[in-house]
Amino acid sequence: MTILQIAALFGLFNSLYLISHRIVGKRIYCPTGEKCNEVLESKYSRIFKIKNDILGLVFYTLVFILGFYVSLRYIKIIIFSLSLIALIFSSILIYIQAKKLKNYCSYCIISAIINLIIFILSLKLIIS
């Protein structure tokens, strides 16, 4: 297992935590004392009616699976492209939390950090 796949697993667990709590209707524990639930229930918590945690689950699953094939050049390009989109999306969502919602979600910030790590690792794959 590569570092890229380990990062994807962390993202996968983060997404699964959010999804599982949403499915059972349980409020999220926010370790920083911020208002995670307000962020996760806002109108920005979905794109095209798909919840962001589901999009995260799909992204991290794809990165994890594709990580087994990083020796192939086109797989490196796919991972890089996906990670760039995820990084841009995460950055926009962090901006929305700061400027529009004026609330933060610890799990969203963790996801953004994981996306940054995955992007940096994918950039290294492309360069090497």
C-alpha positions as CSV (number, residue, x, y, z in Angstrom):
1,M,0.0,0.0,0.0
2,T,1.3,3.4,-1.0
3,I,1.2,6.7,1.0
4,L,-1.3,7.9,-1.5
5,Q,-3.6,5.0,-0.7
6,I,-3.1,5.6,3.1
7,A,-4.2,9.2,2.6
8,A,-7.2,8.0,0.6
9,L,-8.1,5.6,3.4
10,F,-8.1,8.5,5.9
11,G,-10.4,10.4,3.6
12,L,-12.6,7.4,3.2
13,F,-13.0,7.0,6.9
14,N,-13.7,10.7,7.3
15,S,-16.5,10.4,4.7
16,L,-17.9,7.2,6.1
17,Y,-18.1,8.8,9.5
18,L,-20.2,11.7,8.2
19,I,-22.4,9.4,6.0
20,S,-23.1,7.0,8.8
21,H,-24.1,9.8,11.2
22,R,-26.3,11.4,8.5
23,I,-28.0,8.1,7.7
24,V,-28.9,7.3,11.3
25,G,-29.8,11.0,12.0
26,K,-27.2,11.4,14.7
27,R,-25.6,14.8,15.2
28,I,-21.8,15.0,14.5
29,Y,-19.5,15.5,17.4
30,C,-17.3,18.6,16.5
31,P,-14.0,18.3,18.4
32,T,-13.2,22.0,17.9
33,G,-16.5,23.2,19.3
34,E,-17.4,24.7,16.0
35,K,-20.9,24.2,14.5
36,C,-20.2,21.2,12.2
37,N,-23.8,20.3,11.9
38,E,-24.8,23.7,10.7
39,V,-22.2,23.5,8.0
40,L,-23.1,19.9,7.1
41,E,-26.8,20.8,6.9
42,S,-26.4,24.0,4.9
43,K,-27.4,24.5,1.3
44,Y,-23.7,24.1,0.4
45,S,-23.5,20.6,1.6
46,R,-24.5,19.2,-1.8
47,I,-23.8,19.7,-5.4
48,F,-26.4,18.8,-8.0
49,K,-28.4,17.2,-5.1
50,I,-25.5,14.8,-4.3
51,K,-24.2,15.2,-0.7
52,N,-20.5,16.3,-0.5
53,D,-19.7,13.3,1.8
54,I,-20.9,10.9,-1.0
55,L,-18.7,12.7,-3.5
56,G,-15.8,12.4,-1.0
57,L,-16.5,8.7,-0.6
58,V,-16.4,8.2,-4.4
59,F,-13.2,10.3,-4.8
60,Y,-11.3,8.5,-2.0
61,T,-12.4,5.1,-3.2
62,L,-11.3,5.9,-6.7
63,V,-7.9,7.2,-5.5
64,F,-7.4,4.1,-3.3
65,I,-8.2,1.7,-6.1
66,L,-6.3,3.6,-8.8
67,G,-3.3,3.6,-6.3
68,F,-2.7,0.0,-7.2
69,Y,-2.0,1.0,-10.8
70,V,0.2,4.1,-10.3
71,S,3.0,2.5,-12.4
72,L,0.8,3.3,-15.5
73,R,1.2,6.9,-16.8
74,Y,-2.4,7.4,-17.6
75,I,-3.5,6.4,-14.1
76,K,-1.1,9.0,-12.7
77,I,-2.8,11.6,-14.9
78,I,-6.2,10.5,-13.8
79,I,-5.3,10.6,-10.1
80,F,-3.7,14.1,-10.6
81,S,-6.8,15.4,-12.5
82,L,-9.2,14.0,-9.9
83,S,-7.1,15.4,-7.0
84,L,-6.9,18.8,-8.6
85,I,-10.7,19.0,-8.9
86,A,-11.1,17.8,-5.3
87,L,-8.6,20.4,-4.1
88,I,-10.4,23.2,-5.9
89,F,-13.7,22.0,-4.6
90,S,-12.4,21.8,-1.1
91,S,-10.9,25.2,-1.3
92,I,-14.2,26.7,-2.5
93,L,-16.1,24.9,0.4
94,I,-13.6,26.3,3.0
95,Y,-14.0,29.7,1.5
96,I,-17.8,29.3,1.8
97,Q,-17.5,28.3,5.5
98,A,-15.3,31.3,6.3
99,K,-17.1,34.0,4.3
100,K,-20.7,32.9,3.9
101,L,-21.5,30.5,6.7
102,K,-19.1,32.0,9.2
103,N,-18.9,28.5,10.7
104,Y,-16.5,25.7,10.3
105,C,-16.7,21.9,10.2
106,S,-13.6,20.1,11.5
107,Y,-14.3,17.1,9.2
108,C,-14.5,19.4,6.2
109,I,-11.2,21.0,7.1
110,I,-9.7,17.5,7.6
111,S,-11.0,16.5,4.2
112,A,-9.5,19.6,2.6
113,I,-6.1,18.8,4.2
114,I,-6.3,15.2,3.0
115,N,-7.2,16.5,-0.5
116,L,-4.1,18.8,-0.4
117,I,-1.9,15.8,0.6
118,I,-3.4,13.6,-2.2
119,F,-2.8,16.5,-4.7
120,I,0.8,16.9,-3.6
121,L,1.4,13.2,-3.8
122,S,-0.2,13.0,-7.2
123,L,1.9,15.9,-8.4
124,K,5.0,14.0,-7.3
125,L,3.8,11.0,-9.3
126,I,3.4,13.1,-12.4
127,I,6.8,14.8,-12.0
128,S,8.7,11.5,-11.4
